Amino acid sequence: MMSALSLAFARRISIGTSAAGKLSDTLAKAGRLCICLFGQARPRMPTIAFFGKKNNALRRRPAMRQLMRCKERFRRYFMLFLRRNEKFLGLPLNSPRNFPIMTAMKSIVFLYAGFSSDHAFDILFSSQSACDRSLAWAKTVPGAAGIVVAAVPGTEGRVREALDACGLQGAELVVQPAWTTAQLLAQLAASAAGARADCAVYATADCPFLDAGLTAELLGAHERYLAEYSFADGYPAGLAPEVIATGTLAILAELAAGSQKAAGDAPVSEGCIFNVIKGDINSFEIETVIAPEDFRMLRLSFCCTSKAGSLACARLFELARGQGAADALSLSRLAARSADVQRTVPAFYNIQIAANCTSAALYNPYPALYKEKNGVLPFAAGNPQPADMGRKDFRSVLEAAAALSGTAVVGLGSFTEPLAVQGIEAYVQDVLSFPGLSVLIETDGSLVTEALADSIAAVARQAPPRTNGMDAVTWIVSVDAVSEETYRAVHALPPELGAEGQGTSLAGAVQALGVLAARFPGAVYPQFVRMNRNEHELEQFYRLYHDAASVSGGKLIIQKYDSFCGLLPDEKPADLSPLGRQACWHLKRDMCVLPDGSVPLCREYVLDAPVGNVLKEPLADVWERGRDVLVRQLDTQYDEKCRKCDEYYTFNF
């Protein structure tokens, strides 16, 4: 007897009872897919739940969400089954009107152009911008029923010009004052459903190297394996789009407005859609196209969102033009060998504004080296007139950093206590006067007071919005223990330094956490430097602060121990270094500046081996002097200091 499901489906697609009879028999032989997905059949479920319109009231009930996913998954599996058995079933392949699911997968291309900078519109690629090249790629996507571009008022005019130049006057342009991830998903779902598309192909409009071949491969895998979300894994960002099924977009939009609201309220950024999926990842069918070689360790992003990204893309374009590289794999291999692509401008300026410390942890080499060089200890009692960096000098460094990098994080500590500087609020204000810069303050907490925290919080509130995607002010508090005894063991001053009586307490650090977290929610991190002295308290520390109900809201940092290339005793409880050596991250992205303006090659040199002084010569010239060291490292040549170092694989920003 013909099943109710087969008959209902036959009526829906008008294939006739003969084919439906074959369908029923074949379904019986093919397996019990319905029972696997839903259990025993329910009356009228095929005609109402499978193929009818989704009831909005039910969609709002969390208990029905899993059923909606099962229905969508069944529909996709059923389509695949029909495609693979179309000849046997005698289905009308040339009649898409009567049987639309038998046609090739239909998609829309959705490009996001709500940037806070204009780098995507700079003419960097012969006569084209990154936006121009992204739109040209969109025209090559197989089965695309339309192109939608999301913009903000600041980019609307430039996007319209690019659409006209590419002959895409018929593309839909959606403009909003600002875009959150939830708004993006809602628009994606509406656009895909409105075009009656099977999926949306999503990318940002600042990617000049989107690969048409890789896109086709991704779409093929998405259709072949009936995925709900597909992406390319192992390639640098910006070479391939994301593919999301239309039904899945509606579910993600609901999640972003409900249970995943934190991810949904976040601004649109790289990986924002996957951040929503991660909250319920086991509920989705995810497919990947894996790169033949894994380039993830390079952390490359070929998107012109920032000055660093634009420089990397422009340099890669020139290299590729000379060597004939055009596809994603060739471009990735070319970038992996290029120091100029990997090292563009600093992303992290670690500017030590204070000369004095308030304590000396066992993992800090600065006090002993400072005394060796200057004859006094860097503590208030032994060094009453420290040579701090003045605001005028600090401001000049910031101006040069903002001009060179555009966007960056500015650390105020490095080896010392930044809060020991008089008028620290003014230094924070100087940084935040540049919208592309944000502040990182690393402290032991001993000088944190409610008045000071209120003052810095007021400065942060009055500052213009950041354009680097970071909080205006981020705090790291050195906690390193869960007991006072262990804290003292880590932060005790060696007797030979002659600074008895100096130091801090665990109670003070924990109190500082509470004071700061109340004023900078989500931007305060207790830190645990992992050593032999405190390893026994690591798990306790993690459980204490990983809890969302903790004072830090679940934020924490577990930091590896650094012996500074053998300068300090080996207190490392575990070797975390990769099996294969790679070029140093810090040479690519960091610049350390000491109070007198001198710049060591990297932080491992502490006070030695300056490559220049940013108060006496252009900052860009000083930065360029580290390039040759990176070139040698990419060729697996390391000097003595670098061979001893195991910080090369750690990453700041």
C-alpha positions as CSV (number, residue, x, y, z in Angstrom):
1,M,0.0,0.0,0.0
2,M,1.3,3.5,-0.8
3,S,2.4,5.3,2.3
4,A,0.8,8.5,3.4
5,L,4.2,10.2,3.1
6,S,4.7,9.1,-0.5
7,L,1.1,10.1,-1.5
8,A,1.4,13.5,0.2
9,F,4.7,14.1,-1.5
10,A,3.4,12.9,-4.8
11,R,0.6,15.4,-4.6
12,R,2.9,18.1,-3.6
13,I,5.3,17.7,-6.5
14,S,2.7,16.3,-9.0
15,I,4.6,13.2,-10.1
16,G,1.6,11.0,-10.3
17,T,0.5,7.9,-8.4
18,S,2.6,5.5,-10.5
19,A,5.8,7.1,-9.7
20,A,4.6,7.6,-6.1
21,G,4.1,3.9,-5.9
22,K,7.6,3.3,-7.0
23,L,8.7,5.9,-4.5
24,S,6.8,4.0,-1.7
25,D,8.4,0.7,-2.6
26,T,11.8,2.2,-2.9
27,L,11.5,4.0,0.4
28,A,10.6,0.7,2.1
29,K,13.7,-0.9,0.6
30,A,16.0,2.0,1.2
31,G,15.5,2.0,5.0
32,R,13.6,3.5,7.8
33,L,14.8,7.1,7.6
34,C,11.6,8.6,9.0
35,I,11.6,6.3,12.0
36,C,15.3,6.9,12.6
37,L,14.7,10.7,12.7
38,F,11.3,10.9,14.3
39,G,10.4,7.6,15.9
40,Q,6.9,6.2,14.9
41,A,5.0,8.2,12.3
42,R,2.4,10.6,13.6
43,P,-1.0,11.3,11.9
44,R,-0.8,14.1,9.3
45,M,2.8,14.9,10.1
46,P,4.1,14.5,6.5
47,T,1.6,16.9,5.0
48,I,1.6,19.5,7.8
49,A,5.0,19.3,9.6
50,F,7.2,18.2,6.7
51,F,6.0,20.4,3.8
52,G,3.6,22.9,5.3
53,K,4.6,26.4,6.4
54,K,6.3,26.6,9.8
55,N,4.1,27.8,12.6
56,N,5.7,30.9,14.0
57,A,4.2,30.2,17.4
58,L,5.9,26.8,17.5
59,R,9.1,28.3,16.3
60,R,9.3,30.5,19.3
61,R,9.1,27.5,21.6
62,P,12.6,26.1,22.5
63,A,11.1,22.6,22.8
64,M,10.2,22.6,19.1
65,R,13.5,23.8,17.8
66,Q,15.0,20.3,17.6
67,L,11.9,19.1,15.7
68,M,12.4,21.9,13.2
69,R,16.0,20.9,12.7
70,C,14.9,17.3,12.2
71,K,12.3,18.3,9.6
72,E,14.8,20.4,7.7
73,R,17.4,17.6,7.8
74,F,14.8,15.0,6.7
75,R,13.8,17.3,3.8
76,R,17.4,17.5,2.7
77,Y,18.1,13.8,3.0
78,F,14.9,13.1,1.1
79,M,15.9,15.4,-1.7
80,L,19.3,13.6,-2.0
81,F,17.5,10.2,-2.1
82,L,15.3,11.4,-4.9
83,R,18.2,12.8,-6.9
84,R,20.0,9.5,-6.6
85,N,17.0,7.5,-7.7
86,E,15.4,9.9,-10.3
87,K,15.7,7.5,-13.2
88,F,14.2,4.5,-11.3
89,L,11.3,6.6,-10.1
90,G,10.6,8.1,-13.6
91,L,10.6,11.6,-12.3
92,P,10.0,14.5,-14.8
93,L,13.6,15.9,-14.8
94,N,12.8,18.5,-17.4
95,S,9.9,20.0,-15.5
96,P,11.4,22.2,-12.8
97,R,8.1,24.0,-12.4
98,N,6.4,20.8,-11.2
99,F,9.4,19.4,-9.5
100,P,11.7,22.2,-8.4
101,I,13.8,20.1,-6.0
102,M,15.2,18.1,-8.8
103,T,17.0,21.1,-10.3
104,A,20.5,22.1,-9.5
105,M,21.0,23.8,-6.1
106,K,20.0,27.4,-6.1
107,S,21.9,30.0,-4.1
108,I,22.2,33.7,-3.4
109,V,25.5,35.5,-2.8
110,F,25.5,37.7,0.2
111,L,28.4,40.2,0.7
112,Y,28.9,42.2,3.9
113,A,30.3,45.7,3.4
114,G,29.5,47.4,6.7
115,F,33.1,48.3,7.3
116,S,34.4,50.9,9.7
117,S,37.3,51.7,7.4
118,D,37.7,52.5,3.7
119,H,40.6,50.1,3.0
120,A,38.2,47.8,1.0
121,F,37.7,50.6,-1.5
122,D,41.4,51.5,-2.0
123,I,42.8,50.9,-5.5
124,L,45.5,48.4,-4.6
125,F,45.1,45.7,-7.2
126,S,46.0,47.3,-10.6
127,S,42.8,49.3,-11.3
128,Q,40.6,47.4,-8.8
129,S,39.8,47.6,-5.1
130,A,39.2,44.6,-2.8
131,C,35.4,45.4,-3.1
132,D,35.6,45.4,-6.9
133,R,37.3,42.0,-6.9
134,S,34.8,40.6,-4.4
135,L,31.9,41.6,-6.6
136,A,33.7,40.1,-9.7
137,W,34.0,36.8,-7.8
138,A,30.3,37.0,-6.8
139,K,29.3,36.9,-10.5
140,T,31.1,33.5,-10.9
141,V,29.3,31.6,-8.1
142,P,27.5,28.6,-9.6
143,G,23.7,28.7,-9.4
144,A,23.5,32.2,-7.9
145,A,20.0,33.6,-8.2
146,G,21.0,37.0,-7.0
147,I,23.6,39.1,-5.2
148,V,22.8,41.0,-2.0
149,V,25.2,43.5,-0.4
150,A,24.8,44.7,3.2
151,A,26.2,48.2,3.9
152,V,26.2,51.0,6.4
153,P,25.6,54.7,5.5
154,G,29.3,55.3,5.5
155,T,29.9,52.7,2.8
156,E,26.7,52.9,0.8
157,G,27.9,55.4,-1.8
158,R,31.2,53.5,-2.4
159,V,29.3,50.2,-2.7
160,R,26.9,51.7,-5.3
161,E,29.8,52.9,-7.3
162,A,31.5,49.5,-7.2
163,L,28.2,47.8,-8.2
164,D,27.8,50.1,-11.2
165,A,31.4,49.6,-12.2
166,C,30.9,45.8,-12.1
167,G,27.7,45.9,-14.1
168,L,25.7,44.7,-11.1
169,Q,23.0,47.4,-11.0
170,G,20.4,44.7,-10.3
171,A,22.0,43.6,-7.1
172,E,20.1,44.3,-3.9
173,L,21.7,46.8,-1.5
174,V,20.5,46.6,2.1
175,V,21.6,49.5,4.4
176,Q,21.4,49.8,8.2
177,P,23.1,52.2,10.6
178,A,25.1,49.3,12.1
179,W,25.0,45.5,11.8
180,T,25.0,43.0,14.6
181,T,25.4,39.3,14.0
182,A,21.7,38.8,14.8
183,Q,20.7,41.4,12.2
184,L,23.0,39.9,9.6
185,L,21.5,36.4,10.1
186,A,18.0,37.7,10.0
187,Q,18.7,39.5,6.7
188,L,20.5,36.4,5.3
189,A,17.5,34.3,6.1
190,A,15.0,36.8,4.6
191,S,17.1,37.2,1.4
192,A,17.6,33.5,0.9
193,A,14.0,32.7,1.5
194,G,12.8,35.5,-0.7
195,A,14.9,34.2,-3.6
196,R,13.6,30.7,-2.9
197,A,17.3,29.7,-2.7
198,D,18.6,26.5,-1.1
199,C,21.5,28.2,0.5
200,A,23.4,31.5,0.9
201,V,27.0,32.0,0.0
202,Y,28.4,34.5,2.5
203,A,31.6,36.5,2.4
204,T,32.8,40.0,3.2
205,A,33.3,42.5,0.4
206,D,36.9,43.2,1.3
207,C,38.4,39.9,0.2
208,P,40.3,40.3,-3.1
209,F,41.4,36.7,-3.4
210,L,38.1,34.8,-3.1
211,D,38.7,31.6,-5.2
212,A,36.0,30.7,-7.7
213,G,37.3,27.1,-8.0
214,L,37.3,26.6,-4.2
215,T,33.9,28.1,-4.0
216,A,32.5,25.6,-6.5
217,E,34.2,22.8,-4.6
218,L,32.6,24.0,-1.4
219,L,29.1,24.3,-2.9
220,G,29.5,20.8,-4.4
221,A,30.4,19.3,-1.0
222,H,27.6,21.3,0.6
223,E,25.1,19.8,-1.8
224,R,26.6,16.3,-1.9
225,Y,26.6,15.8,1.8
226,L,23.5,17.8,2.6
227,A,25.3,20.1,4.9
228,E,23.7,22.9,6.8
229,Y,26.9,24.9,7.2
230,S,30.0,24.5,5.1
231,F,33.4,26.2,5.1
232,A,37.0,25.8,3.9
233,D,39.4,24.7,6.7
234,G,43.1,25.1,6.8
235,Y,43.3,28.0,4.3
236,P,43.9,31.6,5.4
237,A,40.8,33.7,5.9
238,G,39.5,35.5,2.9
239,L,40.0,32.8,0.3
240,A,36.7,31.1,0.5
241,P,33.1,31.9,1.5
242,E,30.8,30.3,4.0
243,V,27.8,28.3,2.8
244,I,24.6,28.2,4.9
245,A,21.4,26.3,4.1
246,T,18.3,28.5,4.0
247,G,16.4,26.6,6.6
248,T,19.5,26.7,8.9
249,L,19.7,30.5,8.5
250,A,16.2,30.9,10.0
251,I,17.2,28.7,13.0
252,L,20.5,30.6,13.5
253,A,18.6,33.9,13.4
254,E,16.3,32.6,16.1
255,L,19.2,31.4,18.2
256,A,21.0,34.8,17.8
257,A,18.0,36.6,19.1
258,G,17.4,34.0,21.9
259,S,19.7,31.5,23.6
260,Q,22.8,32.8,21.8
261,K,22.0,36.5,22.3
262,A,25.5,37.4,23.5
263,A,26.9,36.2,20.2
264,G,24.0,37.7,18.3
265,D,24.5,41.1,19.8
266,A,28.2,41.2,18.9
267,P,29.1,43.3,15.9
268,V,29.7,41.5,12.6
269,S,33.2,40.2,12.4
270,E,35.2,37.3,11.0
271,G,33.7,34.1,12.3
272,C,30.6,35.7,13.8
273,I,28.2,33.2,12.2
274,F,30.2,30.3,13.4
275,N,30.2,31.8,16.9
276,V,26.4,31.4,16.9
277,I,26.6,27.9,15.7
278,K,29.2,27.0,18.4
279,G,26.6,27.5,21.0
280,D,24.7,24.5,19.8
281,I,27.2,22.9,17.5
282,N,26.0,19.3,17.8
283,S,22.7,20.2,16.3
284,F,24.1,21.1,12.9
285,E,25.4,19.2,9.9
286,I,28.8,20.8,9.2
287,E,30.9,20.1,6.2
288,T,34.5,21.2,5.4
289,V,36.7,21.3,2.4
290,I,40.2,20.8,3.9
291,A,43.2,22.4,2.4
292,P,46.0,20.1,1.2
293,E,48.3,21.9,3.5
294,D,47.4,23.4,6.9
295,F,48.1,27.1,6.9
296,R,46.2,27.9,10.2
297,M,49.4,28.4,12.2
298,L,50.2,31.4,10.1
299,R,47.1,33.2,11.2
300,L,46.9,35.0,7.9
301,S,43.8,36.9,6.9
302,F,43.5,38.2,3.3
303,C,40.8,40.7,4.1
304,C,41.3,44.5,3.7
305,T,39.5,45.3,6.9
306,S,42.6,47.0,8.4
307,K,45.8,48.6,7.3
308,A,47.7,45.4,8.1
309,G,45.3,43.3,6.1
310,S,45.4,45.7,3.1
311,L,49.2,45.7,3.1
312,A,49.4,41.9,3.2
313,C,46.9,41.6,0.3
314,A,48.6,44.3,-1.8
315,R,52.0,42.6,-1.3
316,L,50.7,39.2,-2.0
317,F,49.0,40.5,-5.2
318,E,52.4,41.8,-6.5
319,L,54.1,38.5,-5.6
320,A,51.4,36.5,-7.2
321,R,51.4,38.6,-10.4
322,G,55.1,37.9,-10.8
323,Q,54.8,34.2,-10.2
324,G,51.4,33.4,-11.8
325,A,49.7,32.3,-8.6
326,A,45.9,32.7,-8.6
327,D,44.2,29.9,-6.8
328,A,43.8,29.6,-3.0
329,L,46.5,26.9,-2.6
330,S,49.1,28.7,-4.7
331,L,48.5,32.0,-2.9
332,S,48.7,30.4,0.5
333,R,52.0,28.7,-0.3
334,L,53.4,32.0,-1.6
335,A,52.3,33.9,1.5
336,A,53.9,31.2,3.8
337,R,57.3,32.0,2.3
338,S,57.0,35.7,2.3
339,A,58.3,37.9,5.2
340,D,56.7,41.0,3.7
341,V,53.2,39.4,3.6
342,Q,53.5,38.0,7.1
343,R,55.1,41.1,8.7
344,T,53.2,44.2,7.8
345,V,52.8,46.6,10.8
346,P,52.8,46.1,14.5
347,A,49.5,44.9,16.1
348,F,50.8,45.2,19.7
349,Y,52.9,48.1,21.1
350,N,54.2,47.1,24.5
351,I,55.2,50.6,25.8
352,Q,56.8,50.5,29.3
353,I,55.9,53.9,30.7
354,A,57.0,53.1,34.3
355,A,60.6,52.4,35.4
356,N,59.5,51.1,38.9
357,C,57.8,47.9,40.0
358,T,55.7,47.3,43.1
359,S,56.8,43.6,43.4
360,A,59.1,41.1,41.7
361,A,57.6,37.9,40.7
362,L,59.9,34.9,40.0
363,Y,59.0,35.1,36.3
364,N,60.1,38.8,36.0
365,P,63.8,39.3,35.1
366,Y,63.5,43.1,35.1
367,P,64.5,44.0,38.8
368,A,67.8,42.2,38.8
369,L,68.8,43.4,35.3
370,Y,67.7,47.0,36.2
371,K,69.9,46.9,39.3
372,E,72.8,45.5,37.3
373,K,72.5,48.3,34.7
374,N,71.6,51.3,36.9
375,G,72.9,50.3,40.4
376,V,69.5,50.7,42.1
377,L,66.5,48.6,42.4
378,P,63.3,49.6,40.5
379,F,61.2,50.0,43.6
380,A,60.0,53.2,45.2
381,A,62.3,52.9,48.2
382,G,65.4,52.2,46.2
383,N,64.6,54.3,43.2
384,P,62.7,57.4,44.4
385,Q,63.1,59.3,41.1
386,P,62.5,56.7,38.4
387,A,63.0,57.7,34.7
388,D,59.4,57.1,33.6
389,M,58.3,58.0,30.1
390,G,56.8,61.4,30.1
391,R,53.5,62.2,28.5
392,K,55.0,64.3,25.7
393,D,57.2,61.4,24.7
394,F,54.4,58.9,25.1
395,R,52.1,61.0,22.9
396,S,54.7,61.2,20.2
397,V,55.1,57.4,20.2
398,L,51.3,57.0,20.0
399,E,51.0,59.4,17.0
400,A,53.7,57.4,15.2
401,A,52.1,54.1,16.1
402,A,48.6,55.2,14.9
403,A,50.0,56.5,11.7
404,L,52.0,53.3,11.0
405,S,49.5,50.7,12.1
406,G,46.0,52.3,12.0
407,T,44.7,49.9,14.5
408,A,46.6,48.3,17.4
409,V,46.6,47.4,21.1
410,V,48.9,49.5,23.3
411,G,50.2,47.8,26.5
412,L,51.3,50.0,29.3
413,G,53.3,47.5,31.4
414,S,55.8,45.1,29.9
415,F,58.0,44.5,33.0
416,T,56.8,47.1,35.5
417,E,53.7,48.4,37.2
418,P,52.0,51.0,35.0
419,L,49.8,52.3,37.8
420,A,52.9,53.5,39.5
421,V,53.1,56.4,37.1
422,Q,51.6,59.6,38.3
423,G,48.4,60.6,36.3
424,I,47.9,57.2,34.7
425,E,44.4,58.3,33.6
426,A,46.0,60.9,31.3
427,Y,48.1,58.2,29.6
428,V,45.0,56.1,29.0
429,Q,43.2,59.2,27.7
430,D,46.1,59.8,25.3
431,V,45.7,56.3,23.8
432,L,42.0,56.4,23.5
433,S,42.1,59.7,21.7
434,F,43.1,57.6,18.7
435,P,40.0,55.5,17.7
436,G,42.1,52.7,16.2
437,L,44.1,52.1,19.5
438,S,43.0,50.4,22.7
439,V,44.7,50.0,26.0
440,L,46.0,46.9,27.8
441,I,47.0,47.4,31.5
442,E,48.8,44.5,33.2
443,T,49.0,45.0,37.0
444,D,49.6,43.1,40.2
445,G,46.6,45.0,41.7
446,S,48.4,46.6,44.6
447,L,47.7,50.1,43.4
448,V,44.1,49.6,42.2
449,T,41.6,51.7,44.2
450,E,38.0,52.4,43.6
451,A,38.8,56.1,42.9
452,L,41.4,55.2,40.3
453,A,39.2,52.6,38.6
454,D,36.3,55.1,38.5
455,S,38.6,57.7,36.9
456,I,39.9,55.4,34.2
457,A,36.3,54.1,33.5
458,A,35.1,57.6,33.0
459,V,37.9,58.2,30.5
460,A,36.9,55.0,28.6
461,R,33.2,56.0,28.5
462,Q,34.0,59.4,27.1
463,A,36.3,58.1,24.4
464,P,35.1,57.5,20.8
465,P,34.2,54.0,19.8
466,R,37.1,51.7,18.9
467,T,37.7,50.7,15.3
468,N,39.9,47.7,16.1
469,G,37.2,45.5,17.5
470,M,38.7,45.6,21.0
471,D,37.4,46.9,24.4
472,A,38.7,50.4,25.1
473,V,40.5,49.2,28.2
474,T,41.4,45.6,29.0
475,W,42.9,44.6,32.3
476,I,45.2,41.6,33.3
477,V,45.7,41.1,37.0
478,S,48.5,38.8,38.1
479,V,47.0,36.4,40.5
480,D,49.1,33.3,40.0
481,A,47.7,31.3,43.0
482,V,44.7,30.5,45.1
483,S,46.4,30.5,48.4
484,E,48.4,33.2,50.1
485,E,51.3,30.9,50.8
486,T,51.7,30.0,47.1
487,Y,51.3,33.6,46.1
488,R,54.1,34.6,48.4
489,A,56.3,31.8,47.0
490,V,55.8,33.1,43.4
491,H,56.0,36.9,44.2
492,A,58.7,36.8,46.9
493,L,61.7,39.0,46.4
494,P,65.1,37.2,46.4
495,P,67.1,38.3,49.5
496,E,70.1,39.3,47.3
497,L,68.0,42.1,45.8
498,G,67.9,43.7,49.2
499,A,64.3,44.8,48.9
500,E,62.7,43.1,51.9
501,G,59.3,44.5,52.8
502,Q,58.3,45.2,49.2
503,G,55.6,43.1,47.6
504,T,51.9,42.5,47.2
505,S,49.4,40.0,48.5
506,L,46.9,37.6,47.0
507,A,44.1,39.3,48.9
508,G,45.0,42.6,47.3
509,A,45.0,41.0,43.8
510,V,41.6,39.4,44.3
511,Q,40.2,42.6,45.7
512,A,41.5,44.5,42.6
513,L,39.8,42.0,40.4
514,G,36.4,42.8,42.0
515,V,37.0,46.6,41.8
516,L,37.9,46.4,38.1
517,A,35.3,43.8,37.1
518,A,32.5,46.0,38.4
519,R,33.6,48.9,36.2
520,F,35.0,47.0,33.1
521,P,32.7,44.0,32.7
522,G,34.0,41.3,30.4
523,A,37.4,43.1,30.1
524,V,39.2,41.9,33.3
525,Y,41.3,38.7,33.2
526,P,42.9,37.1,36.3
527,Q,46.2,35.6,35.1
528,F,48.1,32.5,36.3
529,V,51.7,32.1,35.1
530,R,52.2,28.3,35.2
531,M,55.3,27.4,37.2
532,N,56.6,24.5,39.2
533,R,56.0,26.6,42.3
534,N,52.2,26.9,41.7
535,E,51.4,24.0,39.4
536,H,49.5,22.2,42.2
537,E,47.0,25.1,42.3
538,L,46.4,25.3,38.5
539,E,43.2,23.3,38.5
540,Q,41.8,25.1,41.5
541,F,42.5,28.4,39.8
542,Y,40.8,27.3,36.6
543,R,37.7,26.0,38.3
544,L,37.5,29.2,40.4
545,Y,37.7,31.7,37.6
546,H,36.3,29.7,34.7
547,D,32.9,29.7,36.3
548,A,30.6,32.4,34.7
549,A,29.5,33.3,38.2
550,S,33.1,34.2,39.2
551,V,34.3,37.7,39.8
552,S,35.8,37.8,36.3
553,G,32.7,36.3,34.6
554,G,34.5,33.3,33.4
555,K,37.5,35.2,31.9
556,L,41.0,34.0,32.7
557,I,44.5,33.6,31.2
558,I,46.8,30.6,31.8
559,Q,50.2,31.9,30.8
560,K,53.2,29.7,30.0
561,Y,56.4,30.3,32.0
562,D,59.2,32.2,30.1
563,S,62.8,31.7,31.2
564,F,64.0,34.5,28.9
565,C,66.2,32.2,26.9
566,G,67.8,30.8,30.1
567,L,68.2,34.1,31.9
568,L,65.9,32.8,34.6
569,P,65.8,29.3,36.2
570,D,63.8,26.7,34.4
571,E,60.4,26.6,36.2
572,K,58.5,25.3,33.3
573,P,56.3,22.3,34.4
574,A,55.5,21.2,30.8
575,D,57.0,21.7,27.4
576,L,54.3,23.1,25.1
577,S,56.5,23.9,22.1
578,P,55.5,22.6,18.7
579,L,57.3,19.6,17.2
580,G,58.5,21.7,14.3
581,R,60.1,25.1,14.7
582,Q,58.4,28.1,13.0
583,A,59.1,31.8,12.6
584,C,58.6,33.9,15.6
585,W,55.1,35.5,16.1
586,H,56.6,38.4,18.1
587,L,58.9,39.4,15.3
588,K,55.9,39.7,13.0
589,R,53.4,41.5,15.2
590,D,55.0,43.1,18.4
591,M,57.1,46.1,19.2
592,C,58.5,46.7,22.7
593,V,59.4,50.3,23.8
594,L,61.3,51.0,27.0
595,P,60.8,54.3,29.0
596,D,63.8,56.0,27.3
597,G,62.3,55.2,23.8
598,S,64.8,52.4,23.0
599,V,63.4,49.3,21.2
600,P,64.9,45.9,21.9
601,L,64.6,43.4,19.0
602,C,62.0,41.6,21.1
603,R,60.9,41.3,24.7
604,E,63.3,38.4,25.4
605,Y,66.3,40.9,25.3
606,V,64.7,42.8,28.2
607,L,67.0,45.9,28.3
608,D,69.6,44.8,25.8
609,A,70.1,44.8,22.0
610,P,68.2,47.9,21.0
611,V,67.5,48.2,17.2
612,G,66.7,51.9,17.5
613,N,65.0,54.6,19.5
614,V,61.6,55.8,18.6
615,L,62.1,59.1,20.3
616,K,65.1,59.9,18.1
617,E,64.2,58.4,14.8
618,P,61.0,57.4,12.8
619,L,59.2,54.5,14.3
620,A,58.6,52.9,10.9
621,D,62.4,52.8,10.3
622,V,63.0,51.1,13.7
623,W,60.2,48.5,12.9
624,E,61.8,47.7,9.5
625,R,65.0,46.6,11.2
626,G,63.5,43.4,12.5
627,R,62.6,42.3,8.9
628,D,65.9,40.6,8.2
629,V,65.7,38.5,11.3
630,L,62.3,37.2,10.2
631,V,63.6,36.5,6.7
632,R,66.4,34.3,8.1
633,Q,63.9,32.5,10.4
634,L,61.6,31.7,7.4
635,D,64.7,30.1,5.9
636,T,65.2,28.2,9.2
637,Q,68.2,30.1,10.3
638,Y,68.2,31.2,14.0
639,D,70.7,33.2,16.0
640,E,71.9,31.9,19.4
641,K,69.2,33.8,21.4
642,C,66.4,32.7,19.1
643,R,67.5,29.0,19.3
644,K,67.1,29.1,23.1
645,C,63.7,30.8,23.0
646,D,60.4,29.0,23.3
647,E,58.2,32.0,23.1
648,Y,58.2,32.0,19.3
649,Y,54.8,30.2,19.1
650,T,53.0,32.4,21.7
651,F,50.6,35.1,20.4
652,N,49.4,38.4,21.8
653,F,47.2,40.2,19.3
